[in-house]
């Protein structure tokens, strides 16, 4: 059994789950396909009430759902509660706005008749989601596509099966028809077979670059539309006119949230030389105050990592960076607790020859760089194989915005925590993938943008040419 909940704080096996059978997979696809065809005869707005009910159930069961997520992958209980609330916000947003945003879009055309784009469902979707936000990652694909009318099959991370099962139960308990969301404890070979099935029309993945390449290869081979969010090594740029206290107060929070296991959590701190020493000193002071412990305890402020595998990988990256010339400004000491803890660590002097210069460190490690100008800051920020998000800090918001425009990522926030809300598009460029989730862009990510032109009577004298050549 590949799917297991192992509590990252106690290291105890909580529950193992049976692998999906081929019969279960066939049932899931067939059920989803029947629902897809059923939904064609139902108005989009008819699904809004169910989505609101899902939001209500999430809020009513917030504490238990938060506990399940924390036991699954170790995040602070308060953070898990916040994640459940965010999922409810997303569900309500698409329930309230989805039908309106999916109305046909008229086009002004010289052609005779009325031209419009219809935004229609395409079929069953496969979603492959990671462990770090075990509910939110599902919801940002589920909510918009439920409104569109695309049934979904879920393959979640192998270490968060409890969260996957809990989310599916909420959808079922809300009265969503069978096939709306089917959770399968599937292998990657089975996922490839699902994507290849002609009844499946798309795949959404959030995960590693390697995982994305593998799934995108199968999707491309089978001509299936896909979206990829593959992580980031985001830059946090502190400009020379920034208030260093405000910058640090933002910096430590974005690096430590979810134990640093966030795709959009800034990992490279690029600081103007006039603020560099003070920034380091104050960032260290903030890290020193963090309290590791039981993530269910409100006194705990730094959670364990999600698994021994993740901890060992990050420790190996730190060791490799130090062997390559990086200096440990703070941290990198053992934590005397049984869970999978990494002490928050600050690394400096990471030059381009360091073997870890381009790697994403997915955990509570801050890499801090010194620059002497805005131009140098932008160049360093863009010297990355990834391009998901980023933050720019400046006392002059327009100065910050001017720098933000030059950073090659899908998202940049000026003087603000990089937040995720349903009205804001989420996604990246370069090695961070392609496509967008959330907002109207996410709503139409897997729709058929079908052109319909309606003339009152046949017209063989199209002024634009077209069929007129056949007169």
Secondary structure as GFF3:
##gff-version 3
##sequence-region A 1 471
A	DSSP	beta_strand	3	6	.	.	.	ID=ss1
A	DSSP	beta_strand	13	17	.	.	.	ID=ss2
A	DSSP	alpha_helix	22	39	.	.	.	ID=ss3
A	DSSP	three_ten_helix	44	47	.	.	.	ID=ss4
A	DSSP	alpha_helix	48	60	.	.	.	ID=ss5
A	DSSP	alpha_helix	62	73	.	.	.	ID=ss6
A	DSSP	alpha_helix	77	101	.	.	.	ID=ss7
A	DSSP	beta_strand	105	107	.	.	.	ID=ss8
A	DSSP	beta_strand	114	121	.	.	.	ID=ss9
A	DSSP	beta_strand	124	128	.	.	.	ID=ss10
A	DSSP	alpha_helix	136	148	.	.	.	ID=ss11
A	DSSP	beta_strand	152	155	.	.	.	ID=ss12
A	DSSP	alpha_helix	161	173	.	.	.	ID=ss13
A	DSSP	beta_strand	181	183	.	.	.	ID=ss14
A	DSSP	alpha_helix	188	196	.	.	.	ID=ss15
A	DSSP	beta_strand	200	206	.	.	.	ID=ss16
A	DSSP	alpha_helix	209	221	.	.	.	ID=ss17
A	DSSP	beta_strand	225	229	.	.	.	ID=ss18
A	DSSP	beta_strand	235	238	.	.	.	ID=ss19
A	DSSP	alpha_helix	244	256	.	.	.	ID=ss20
A	DSSP	three_ten_helix	257	260	.	.	.	ID=ss21
A	DSSP	beta_strand	268	272	.	.	.	ID=ss22
A	DSSP	alpha_helix	276	288	.	.	.	ID=ss23
A	DSSP	alpha_helix	308	323	.	.	.	ID=ss24
A	DSSP	beta_strand	327	330	.	.	.	ID=ss25
A	DSSP	beta_strand	345	348	.	.	.	ID=ss26
A	DSSP	beta_strand	365	371	.	.	.	ID=ss27
A	DSSP	alpha_helix	374	382	.	.	.	ID=ss28
A	DSSP	beta_strand	386	387	.	.	.	ID=ss29
A	DSSP	beta_strand	390	393	.	.	.	ID=ss30
A	DSSP	alpha_helix	397	404	.	.	.	ID=ss31
A	DSSP	beta_strand	413	414	.	.	.	ID=ss32
A	DSSP	beta_strand	429	430	.	.	.	ID=ss33
A	DSSP	beta_strand	433	434	.	.	.	ID=ss34
A	DSSP	alpha_helix	439	443	.	.	.	ID=ss35
A	DSSP	beta_strand	447	454	.	.	.	ID=ss36
A	DSSP	three_ten_helix	466	470	.	.	.	ID=ss37
###
